[in-house]
Amino acid sequence: MLLNKKISVFSFIKQISFDISVILFYAILVATADQYGVLAQISVPLGVSAIIGTALSLLLAFRTAQAYERWWEARIVWGAIVNDSRTLIRQVKQFVTDNPDGKKSVESFAYRQIIWCYALGESLRRLPFSQKVQQYLTEQNIVEINIPNGILNRHSIELSQLQIGDYKQVQLDSTLSRLCDAMGKCERIKNTIFPKSYSLLVHFLIYVFATLLPFGLDDKYYLVEIFVTALIPIIFIAIERTAIILQDPFENVPTDTPVTTIATTIEINIKELIGDKNLPTQEAPTSFFVM
């Protein structure tokens, strides 16, 4: 997730460097040809470019709004995971106070929930599991294909074995259901791609606009023609790339939902709830983003 710091402009320019190079080359080529009269007879009314530019602006506005909505939904879901993780351990801690093995049950749920948060984030990013997660999976012999779902299933199995009464079990099961819903929402966002045809249409129209624009401009000023011909399409390209980056919040890039940082926060909160003094260190960000 990006922080309120100075963002590296060069890292963004690098992502659109190919399009910038193509548009700049085309702008210089057309402007030079105009100056020497090669393309002087070709004229496209500026209104045509204006119509295409207007349509393109509307398409980009929709694209950006939908991309931000996906990113914001992912952040909301992980905010709910923080709350429900705290709630789960608080409920277990409260409900098993009279149970002889209560402390053991609380710790079992707590450490399992911590691992679930890390495992969910890493599986969404399709990264190899960290040593912490892998060690727990080996110790508990969790071998399901969907590891986060398998961990939640262990929650359910242990819940069914607690002697806490039906009402308290329903309360705990409700919390587990919300965690399962959050996991499903994350998987839906991850596995539902933005329509490729829409992306191709927007990109195609940007290049059509860039192609027609110089033929509606005044040919008297060489540098001005190059500047305008290149600037407006590059702005459109930058907006499109921003939307593309935002639309996938679990791709292990700086604009991601900071699932690792959130999981660390959850680990700290849960360990404090159960009195575990071995807290992880929440490292201060060293760049313009956190993961």
C-alpha positions, 0 to 999 in steps of 0.5 A, spaced: 500 500 500 502 506 498 504 511 504 503 518 504 510 519 502 514 522 496 512 516 491 518 514 486 516 517 479 521 513 476 518 506 478 511 509 475 514 511 468 518 505 468 511 501 467 509 506 461 516 507 458 514 503 452 508 507 450 512 513 452 517 511 447 512 509 441 508 516 442 514 520 442 517 517 436 511 518 432 510 525 435 517 527 432 516 523 426 509 526 424 512 533 426 518 533 422 514 530 416 509 536 417 515 541 417 518 538 410 511 538 407 511 530 406 504 530 410 502 537 409 496 536 405 493 531 410 488 534 415 483 531 420 478 536 423 480 537 430 473 536 432 474 528 430 480 528 435 476 531 440 470 526 440 475 521 440 478 524 446 471 525 450 469 518 449 476 516 451 475 520 457 469 517 459 471 510 458 478 511 462 473 514 468 469 508 468 475 504 468 479 508 474 472 508 478 471 500 477 479 499 479 479 503 485 472 500 487 476 493 487 482 495 491 477 499 496 473 493 497 479 488 498 482 493 504 475 493 507 475 486 507 482 486 510 479 491 515 474 486 517 479 480 518 482 484 523 476 486 527 473 478 527 480 475 528 480 480 535 473 478 536 474 470 535 480 470 540 476 475 545 470 470 545 474 464 546 478 467 551 471 469 555 467 462 553 472 457 556 474 460 562 470 455 566 474 449 562 479 446 565 483 446 558 481 453 557 488 456 556 490 451 552 484 452 547 485 459 547 492 459 545 490 453 540 485 458 537 490 464 537 496 461 534 491 458 528 488 464 527 495 468 526 497 463 521 491 463 518 492 471 516 499 470 514 497 464 510 491 467 506 495 473 504 501 469 501 496 464 498 492 470 495 499 473 492 501 466 490 507 466 494 511 460 497 509 460 504 513 463 509 517 459 514 512 461 520 506 458 516 510 452 513 512 450 520 505 450 523 502 446 517 507 441 518 506 440 525 499 440 525 499 436 518 495 440 514 495 438 507 489 441 504 489 444 497 486 450 500 490 451 506 486 457 509 480 453 508 483 447 511 486 452 517 478 454 518 476 447 518 481 446 524 477 452 528 470 448 526 473 441 529 476 444 535 469 448 536 465 442 536 469 439 541 468 445 546 464 444 552 461 451 552 454 450 551 450 451 544 449 459 545 456 460 545 458 455 540 453 459 535 456 466 537 463 463 535 461 459 529 458 466 527 465 469 527 468 463 523 462 464 518 464 472 517 472 470 516 470 465 511 466 470 508 472 475 508 476 469 505 471 468 499 471 475 497 478 476 497 478 469 492 473 472 488 477 479 487 483 475 486 480 470 481 475 475 477 479 479 472 477 485 469 474 484 462 480 484 457 476 486 451 475 493 455 482 494 456 484 492 449 478 497 447 481 503 451 488 502 449 486 501 442 482 508 442 488 511 445 493 510 439 487 512 434 487 518 438 494 519 438 495 518 431 489 523 429 491 528 433 497 531 430 493 532 423 489 537 426 494 541 429 497 548 427 504 546 423 507 552 424 510 551 431 515 544 431 516 543 438 509 545 440 506 540 435 511 535 438 509 537 445 502 537 444 502 530 440 506 527 445 503 530 452 495 528 451 496 521 449 501 520 455 496 522 460 491 517 457 496 512 458 498 514 465 491 514 467 490 507 464 496 504 467 494 507 474 487 503 473 491 497 471 495 497 477 489 498 482 485 493 479 489 487 482 490 488 490 493 482 491 499 482 486 505 483 490 506 490 488 507 497 492 499 498 490 497 492 494 493 491 500 498 491 505 496 483 507 503 482 510 503 488 515 496 487 517 497 480 519 503 482 523 498 487 526 493 481 528 499 477 530 501 483 535 493 484 537 492 476 538 498 475 542 497 481 547 490 478 548 493 471 550 498 474 554 504 472 550 510 477 550 513 474 544 511 479 540 513 480 532 516 487 531 512 492 526 518 494 522 517 502 520 517 503 512 523 504 509 520 506 502 514 509 499 509 503 500 508 497 505 506 490 504 
